[in-house]
Amino acid sequence: MLTASKLPIFIAVNLGMEAGIYYWSAWTATLEESNLFFIEPSYVFDKCARISGRVSAVLNVMILFMIAWFGLKEIYAGKMYLDMFQILITLFAVNHLIHFFYLYQNFKQHALLLKPAENKHGIFTTVCILLVPVILWSCKHVNGVLYSCLLLHLFNVSYIIIDIFNNKIKQGNKAYHNKLGILVTSVACLCVLYRIFSEY
């Protein structure tokens, strides 16, 4: 059962999974030259960033479908649902932090610079992703402000995820997994909207 006391275990599992992603990426990015094997760092962190981003997308969809199924009011009415919701939000933040590290390393390996001034929306969203778990663990009751801000935050995160998937679809590239990501995230958002209207 997902309870608050088990949060460290779930975080440890998430960290272990991200470490596994790194080692798998390093293993599959090993190149052979003159009978010598070496690891190409630029390939490693590129793979790590892509795969960890997909993990974040899955966690986001799980959060959205939980809200769509139960509704925020019912989630906050029961401790079990609230613990589950808080754990998922926290795991998303932890995973996104690791994703950002992989992304930074990927930029570094390609001698590219992250320019916060040119990506204010992304920086703002990242700050919100890290702050939301702190707010949720502090608030045991949902009010109108928290309800609205949390849903706007999740829709904003979903928009960015859909946009990233869409940017990876190139002409001549079927990219079924990216199209599936767009479809599932969009359906989850629509289900949340239906739940919002049904609650009010």
C-alpha positions in Angstrom: 0.0 0.0 0.0 1.2 3.5 -0.8 1.6 5.2 2.5 3.5 8.3 3.5 5.9 6.2 5.7 7.0 4.3 2.6 8.0 7.5 0.7 11.8 6.9 1.2 11.5 3.4 -0.2 9.8 4.7 -3.4 12.4 7.5 -3.7 15.1 4.9 -3.4 13.5 2.7 -6.1 13.2 5.7 -8.4 16.9 6.6 -7.8 17.8 3.0 -8.5 15.8 3.0 -11.7 17.5 6.2 -12.8 20.9 4.7 -12.0 19.9 1.6 -14.1 19.0 4.0 -17.0 22.4 5.5 -16.8 24.2 2.1 -16.8 22.0 0.8 -19.6 22.7 3.9 -21.6 26.4 3.6 -21.0 26.3 0.0 -22.0 24.4 0.6 -25.2 26.5 3.6 -26.1 29.8 1.7 -26.0 31.6 2.0 -29.3 34.3 -0.2 -30.8 37.4 1.3 -32.5 40.6 -0.6 -33.3 39.4 -3.5 -31.1 39.1 -1.2 -28.1 35.8 -0.3 -26.5 35.0 3.1 -25.2 31.9 5.0 -24.0 30.8 8.1 -25.9 29.5 10.5 -23.1 27.4 12.5 -25.5 25.4 9.4 -26.5 25.0 8.3 -22.8 23.5 11.5 -21.4 21.3 12.0 -24.5 19.8 8.6 -23.9 19.5 9.2 -20.2 17.7 12.5 -20.7 15.2 10.9 -23.2 14.4 7.9 -21.1 14.1 9.7 -17.8 11.8 12.2 -19.5 9.6 9.3 -20.6 9.5 8.1 -17.0 8.4 11.6 -15.9 5.7 11.5 -18.6 4.4 8.2 -17.3 4.3 9.6 -13.7 2.5 12.7 -14.9 -0.2 10.5 -16.6 -0.6 8.4 -13.5 -1.2 11.6 -11.5 -3.7 12.9 -14.0 -5.7 9.7 -14.2 -5.8 9.5 -10.4 -7.4 12.9 -10.3 -9.7 12.0 -13.1 -10.8 8.8 -11.4 -11.2 10.0 -7.8 -11.3 13.9 -8.0 -9.2 16.1 -5.8 -11.9 16.5 -3.2 -12.2 12.7 -2.7 -8.4 12.4 -2.7 -8.1 14.9 0.2 -11.0 13.3 2.0 -9.1 10.0 2.7 -5.6 9.6 4.0 -4.8 6.6 1.8 -5.6 8.4 -1.5 -3.9 11.6 -0.2 -0.7 9.6 0.6 -0.7 8.0 -2.8 -1.2 11.4 -4.5 1.6 13.0 -2.5 4.0 10.2 -3.2 3.3 10.4 -7.0 3.8 14.1 -7.0 7.0 13.8 -5.0 8.4 11.0 -7.2 7.6 13.2 -10.3 9.7 16.0 -8.7 12.6 13.7 -7.8 12.6 12.1 -11.3 12.4 15.5 -13.0 15.4 16.7 -10.9 17.4 13.8 -12.2 16.1 14.4 -15.7 17.3 18.0 -15.5 20.8 16.7 -14.4 21.0 14.4 -17.4 19.8 17.2 -19.6 22.4 19.6 -18.2 25.2 17.0 -18.7 23.9 16.4 -22.3 24.2 20.1 -23.0 27.6 20.2 -21.4 28.9 17.2 -23.5 27.7 19.0 -26.7 29.3 22.3 -25.6 25.8 23.9 -25.5 24.7 26.5 -23.0 21.4 26.4 -21.1 20.0 29.9 -21.4 17.5 30.6 -18.6 16.6 34.0 -20.1 15.4 32.3 -23.3 13.5 29.5 -21.5 11.7 31.4 -18.7 8.6 29.1 -19.1 10.7 26.0 -18.6 12.6 27.4 -15.6 9.3 28.6 -14.0 7.7 25.2 -14.5 10.8 23.4 -13.0 10.7 25.6 -9.9 6.9 24.8 -9.6 7.6 21.1 -10.0 10.0 21.2 -7.0 7.8 23.5 -4.9 4.5 21.6 -5.3 5.5 18.5 -3.2 6.5 20.8 -0.3 3.2 22.6 -0.5 1.2 19.4 -0.7 2.9 17.8 2.2 2.2 20.9 4.2 -1.5 21.2 3.3 -3.8 18.5 4.6 -7.0 20.2 3.2 -7.8 21.4 -0.3 -9.3 24.9 -0.8 -10.2 26.8 -3.9 -6.8 28.4 -4.4 -4.9 25.1 -4.0 -7.4 23.3 -6.2 -7.0 25.8 -9.0 -3.3 26.3 -8.8 -2.6 22.5 -8.6 -4.7 21.8 -11.7 -3.2 24.7 -13.6 0.3 23.4 -12.7 -0.5 19.9 -13.9 -2.0 21.2 -17.2 1.1 23.3 -17.7 3.4 20.3 -17.1 1.3 18.2 -19.5 1.4 20.9 -22.2 5.3 21.0 -22.0 5.4 17.2 -22.2 3.1 17.1 -25.2 5.1 19.9 -26.9 8.3 17.9 -26.3 6.8 14.7 -27.8 5.5 16.7 -30.7 8.9 18.3 -31.5 10.4 14.9 -31.7 8.0 13.8 -34.5 9.8 14.6 -37.8 8.7 14.1 -41.3 9.3 10.5 -42.4 9.8 9.4 -38.8 6.8 7.4 -37.5 7.7 8.0 -33.9 4.8 5.9 -32.6 5.9 6.2 -28.9 5.9 10.0 -29.1 2.5 10.0 -30.8 1.2 7.6 -28.1 2.6 9.9 -25.4 0.7 12.8 -26.9 -2.5 10.8 -27.2 -2.4 9.4 -23.7 -1.5 12.7 -22.0 -4.2 14.5 -24.0 -6.9 11.9 -23.0 -5.8 12.2 -19.4 -6.1 16.0 -19.4 -9.6 15.7 -21.0 -10.6 13.2 -18.3 -9.4 15.6 -15.6 -11.5 18.4 -17.2 -14.5 16.1 -17.1 -13.9 15.4 -13.4 -13.6 19.1 -12.7 -17.0 19.8 -14.3 -18.6 16.9 -12.5 -17.3 18.1 -9.1 -18.7 21.6 -9.7 
